[in-house]
Amino acid sequence: MLGASLNQVFDYFKSRWQYSWNYSLWALLIFPLSPLLGAVTLGFVSLITWLKQYRKISHRPLNWGFALLSILLIISAGFADDKTAAFLGLFNLLPFFLFFAAHSALIQTFAQLRQMAWILVIGSMPVVILGLGQLFLGWSLKLKILWVVLAWTLAPGGNPPGRIASLFLHANTFAAYLAIVFILALGLWLEQWQLGIGYWRLGISKNSVPSPHSPVPLLFLTVAVIANFITLIFTNSRNGWAIAIFACLAYALYQGWRILVGGIAAIISSVLLAAFAPSPVAQFFRQYIPTFFWARLNDEMYPNRPVALMRKTQWEFAWSLAQEHPWTGWGLRSFSTLYKAKMQIRLGHPHNLFLMLSAETGFPSALLFCGLLAWILITGGQLLGKSKYINAEDRLIFFSYLLAFVGWVLLNTVDVTLFDFRLNTFSWLILAAICGVVHRYNQVHRLESHPN
């Protein structure tokens, strides 16, 4: 009886697979506000996809790489001093490998990339509004509905005080989320702007009234880009600022806007000179650059910080741990305990994902993880260069995802986004989207090259 019931459940899941993508989009929309509902929905979508496309998923070489990485991580946990903590740490990685494999099979078209980007941008707006209210209007909120189905905590003034965190635990985590959304929003804005220009030119070329094109998407995206950027500034996160400026510069280079590239470079240079140049030069630029920016960059805003809280100290300690146990590491989630024993201060992670993995899981696991990420980036870049398969509009949205991926990598060289469930999910979804589209178009290329 039980076996028959389970088969009926699995058959029902398989029959619903065609609607899975829509369920994923709804889950992403509510995810920033209700991580539990979003996670449960995405989990069911992943399960349905695995049941329906198991053979396809299991035959992809990239998934073999993540399967091997999973084995290495489990072996590493078995050698850890604190095995309980190490095996619990696997939940920040292994379930997301399964999630990645499922969604890389589910996402196959540029239209899906565009839909997902829109959903992520729309879903960010309530969080941005709450964050701005938190900092400027002193909003505070502690709301729990049905245990953790809807659990909002909004600290007045932000966390740390004076820095917007919204519904996220820390301003730096919120800044990482905003940086990714900002990149995708800016890509969608450029796409809508080019679309509007195209309609206008088409009408002019035919000596007629320009073709009708709704301005609503462009207006919304303009508001979203500005709101995300302003909120990102007030997270006071140097990492978030750097990624946003990097994204603007990358888009300007991609579009061939040389004047804008020069302007961005001039602004960046002025801020850096105000922060780090010799006193006479710095004083000149500080007349024009707000203290809020240069004092945050050179740490004058937060002077006399303990040496143990400096990133350089954390990185050196993580590297020394990796050298002591190079093959299996010390075990996931071990850094905090070891750092406290050495420095007498509690710190959750070493603010570098790749050093953390080297220290906690060993060099083989860390190098394999980096190799898999490099594979995704290289194959994505190769597809971007194949103009035969991608028109200009689709190339822009794909470039946006690659840029978001690069932004995520850069963020994780100075922080660790692994421990925030929402941010971790969004990151793996972006990777899955890139891989899914690349795999689909590589299949098309193989069929055209070998039709028989």
NORGI-V528982 format. One record per pair of residues at least 6 apart in sequence whose ideal C-beta (glycine too) atoms are under 6 Angstrom apart, sorted by the first residue. I is the first residue (numbers start at 1). J is the second residue. D is the distance in Angstrom with one decimal. If there is no record, write none. Layout:
I,J,D ; I,J,D
This chain:
10,51,5.9 ; 13,48,4.6 ; 13,51,5.6 ; 14,51,5.5 ; 14,52,5.2 ; 17,48,5.1 ; 17,52,4.3 ; 20,45,4.7 ; 20,48,5.3 ; 23,41,5.7 ; 23,45,5.2 ; 24,45,5.0 ; 25,119,5.1 ; 27,38,4.5 ; 27,41,3.7 ; 27,42,4.8 ; 28,119,4.8 ; 29,119,5.2 ; 29,123,4.8 ; 30,37,5.7 ; 30,38,5.4 ; 31,38,3.3 ; 31,422,5.9 ; 32,123,5.3 ; 32,127,4.8 ; 34,150,5.2 ; 35,421,5.6 ; 35,422,5.4 ; 36,148,5.3 ; 36,149,5.5 ; 46,99,5.1 ; 46,102,3.9 ; 49,102,4.0 ; 49,105,5.8 ; 49,106,5.1 ; 50,102,5.4 ; 53,105,4.8 ; 56,105,5.7 ; 57,101,5.1 ; 57,105,5.2 ; 63,101,4.8 ; 65,372,4.9 ; 66,97,4.5 ; 69,368,5.1 ; 69,369,6.0 ; 70,94,5.5 ; 70,97,6.0 ; 72,364,5.9 ; 72,365,4.4 ; 73,90,6.0 ; 73,361,5.8 ; 73,365,5.8 ; 76,328,4.7 ; 76,329,5.3 ; 76,361,4.4 ; 76,362,5.7 ; 77,86,3.8 ; 77,87,4.9 ; 79,328,4.2 ; 80,86,3.6 ; 80,331,2.4 ; 82,331,6.0 ; 85,333,4.3 ; 86,331,3.5 ; 86,332,4.7 ; 89,332,2.8 ; 89,333,4.1 ; 92,418,5.1 ; 96,428,4.7 ; 99,428,5.8 ; 100,428,4.7 ; 100,432,4.8 ; 103,432,3.8 ; 104,432,4.2 ; 104,435,4.2 ; 104,436,4.4 ; 107,433,4.8 ; 107,436,3.7 ; 108,436,5.2 ; 108,440,4.2 ; 110,394,4.0 ; 110,397,5.9 ; 113,397,5.2 ; 113,401,6.0 ; 113,433,5.5 ; 114,397,5.3 ; 117,184,4.3 ; 117,188,5.6 ; 120,181,5.6 ; 120,184,5.8 ; 121,185,4.6 ; 121,224,5.2 ; 124,181,4.5 ; 127,166,5.0 ; 127,167,5.8 ; 128,227,5.1 ; 128,231,4.9 ; 130,166,5.1 ; 131,164,4.3 ; 131,166,3.4 ; 131,231,5.4 ; 133,139,3.9 ; 134,154,5.4 ; 134,158,5.8 ; 135,158,5.4 ; 135,164,4.9 ; 135,234,5.8 ; 138,156,4.7 ; 139,154,5.8 ; 140,154,5.7 ; 140,156,4.1 ; 141,152,5.4 ; 141,154,3.8 ; 142,153,5.5 ; 143,152,4.4 ; 144,151,5.0 ; 152,167,5.7 ; 158,164,5.1 ; 158,165,5.1 ; 159,165,4.2 ; 163,171,3.7 ; 163,235,5.7 ; 163,236,4.4 ; 164,231,5.9 ; 164,234,4.8 ; 164,235,5.0 ; 165,171,4.6 ; 165,174,5.1 ; 166,174,5.4 ; 168,174,4.0 ; 171,235,4.5 ; 172,237,5.2 ; 173,420,4.8 ; 174,235,5.6 ; 175,232,6.0 ; 175,235,3.9 ; 175,237,3.4 ; 175,240,3.2 ; 176,411,5.1 ; 176,417,5.2 ; 176,423,5.8 ; 177,423,5.4 ; 178,228,5.4 ; 178,231,5.9 ; 178,232,4.5 ; 179,240,4.9 ; 179,243,4.1 ; 179,244,5.8 ; 179,407,5.8 ; 180,404,5.2 ; 181,228,5.8 ; 182,228,4.5 ; 182,244,5.6 ; 183,247,4.7 ; 183,403,5.3 ; 183,404,4.6 ; 183,407,5.6 ; 184,400,5.6 ; 184,404,5.9 ; 185,224,4.9 ; 185,225,4.9 ; 185,228,5.9 ; 186,225,5.6 ; 187,400,2.9 ; 188,221,5.4 ; 189,221,4.2 ; 189,225,5.3 ; 191,396,5.4 ; 192,217,5.1 ; 192,218,4.3 ; 192,221,5.8 ; 196,213,5.4 ; 199,210,5.9 ; 199,211,4.4 ; 199,213,4.2 ; 200,210,4.5 ; 202,211,5.6 ; 203,209,5.8 ; 203,210,3.1 ; 203,211,5.1 ; 232,240,5.0 ; 232,244,5.7 ; 239,411,5.8 ; 239,414,5.1 ; 239,415,5.8 ; 243,407,4.7 ; 247,403,6.0 ; 248,264,5.8 ; 249,264,5.1 ; 250,403,5.6 ; 252,260,4.3 ; 252,261,4.7 ; 253,261,5.9 ; 270,285,5.4 ; 270,289,5.9 ; 271,289,5.5 ; 271,293,5.4 ; 273,281,5.9 ; 273,285,4.8 ; 274,282,5.7 ; 274,285,3.8 ; 274,286,4.9 ; 274,289,4.1 ; 274,294,3.9 ; 275,294,4.0 ; 275,297,4.0 ; 275,298,4.3 ; 276,298,6.0 ; 295,301,4.2 ; 307,313,5.5 ; 308,343,4.1 ; 308,345,4.6 ; 311,351,5.0 ; 314,350,4.2 ; 314,351,5.6 ; 315,352,5.7 ; 315,355,5.7 ; 318,350,4.0 ; 318,355,4.2 ; 318,359,4.4 ; 321,330,5.8 ; 321,359,3.9 ; 322,358,4.0 ; 322,359,4.5 ; 326,363,5.1 ; 327,362,4.9 ; 328,362,4.6 ; 329,359,6.0 ; 329,360,4.7 ; 329,361,4.3 ; 329,362,4.1 ; 330,360,5.7 ; 332,360,5.0 ; 334,360,5.6 ; 335,350,5.7 ; 336,348,5.6 ; 339,347,5.1 ; 340,346,5.2 ; 349,356,5.6 ; 349,416,4.4 ; 350,356,5.2 ; 351,414,6.0 ; 351,415,5.3 ; 352,413,5.8 ; 353,412,3.8 ; 353,416,4.9 ; 356,416,5.9 ; 357,366,4.1 ; 358,366,4.2 ; 376,431,5.8 ; 376,434,5.9 ; 376,435,5.9 ; 379,438,4.9 ; 380,402,5.0 ; 380,434,4.8 ; 380,438,5.8 ; 383,438,5.1 ; 383,441,5.8 ; 384,398,5.9 ; 389,441,5.2 ; 401,430,5.9 ; 401,433,5.8 ; 401,434,5.4 ; 404,430,5.3 ; 405,430,5.8 ; 408,427,5.2 ; 417,423,4.7 ; 418,424,5.7
